[in-house]
Every structure is written in structure tokens, then in C-alpha cells.
Amino acid sequence: MTSEKKKEEELKAADPMNSPKLEPVLLDKVYSYLKERKKASPPQIARDLNLKVSMVMEILKELKRRDKVTIIHE
């Protein structure tokens, strides 16, 4: 089993409500984007990464749940 597949299985085991539509590659893509920019709005992330805003919102919620990002409301 690859390490990425193993991580995915561990996440599913830890949280059965973990959404299957949030592929690890998308989580990594948004996280990397935010690491570079430090701060960005969901519409800006969606535009720059060619994703739907609703998908970005779900990804941000998951990243927040994992303590990877902080959501700032301005």
C-alpha cells in the first residue's frame, strides 16, 4: 500500500464522515497555494486553481478540521 493510500485509509478510519469527494491531491493543492500566499479568499483560490468556490469551501473546512489553516472572516 502506498503511503498516500495509507494516509487516506487512516483518515477514513479516524473520521467516517470524511467526505470521499475531497481527494488528497486537492487538499494538497489548496494547502500548497495557501502556504505560498499566506492569505487568500475562497473565490481567489477557486479562480487561481480552476476549482469551484463550493469545492474550495469544503477543502478549507477539511484543512481547518486538520488544524492546517485558520479561517479569517474579514
MODELLER restraints for C-alpha pairs under 7 A, 6 or more apart:
rsr = mdl.restraints
at = mdl.atoms
rsr.add(forms.Gaussian(group=physical.xy_distance, feature=features.Distance(at['CA:12:A'], at['CA:18:A']), mean=6.02, stdev=0.5))
rsr.add(forms.Gaussian(group=physical.xy_distance, feature=features.Distance(at['CA:22:A'], at['CA:59:A']), mean=6.74, stdev=0.5))
rsr.add(forms.Gaussian(group=physical.xy_distance, feature=features.Distance(at['CA:27:A'], at['CA:59:A']), mean=6.02, stdev=0.5))
rsr.add(forms.Gaussian(group=physical.xy_distance, feature=features.Distance(at['CA:34:A'], at['CA:40:A']), mean=6.99, stdev=0.5))
rsr.add(forms.Gaussian(group=physical.xy_distance, feature=features.Distance(at['CA:42:A'], at['CA:53:A']), mean=6.07, stdev=0.5))
rsr.add(forms.Gaussian(group=physical.xy_distance, feature=features.Distance(at['CA:42:A'], at['CA:56:A']), mean=6.09, stdev=0.5))
rsr.add(forms.Gaussian(group=physical.xy_distance, feature=features.Distance(at['CA:42:A'], at['CA:57:A']), mean=6.55, stdev=0.5))
rsr.add(forms.Gaussian(group=physical.xy_distance, feature=features.Distance(at['CA:43:A'], at['CA:53:A']), mean=5.68, stdev=0.5))
rsr.add(forms.Gaussian(group=physical.xy_distance, feature=features.Distance(at['CA:46:A'], at['CA:52:A']), mean=5.60, stdev=0.5))
rsr.add(forms.Gaussian(group=physical.xy_distance, feature=features.Distance(at['CA:46:A'], at['CA:53:A']), mean=5.31, stdev=0.5))
rsr.add(forms.Gaussian(group=physical.xy_distance, feature=features.Distance(at['CA:46:A'], at['CA:56:A']), mean=6.17, stdev=0.5))
rsr.add(forms.Gaussian(group=physical.xy_distance, feature=features.Distance(at['CA:63:A'], at['CA:69:A']), mean=5.81, stdev=0.5))
rsr.add(forms.Gaussian(group=physical.xy_distance, feature=features.Distance(at['CA:64:A'], at['CA:70:A']), mean=6.09, stdev=0.5))
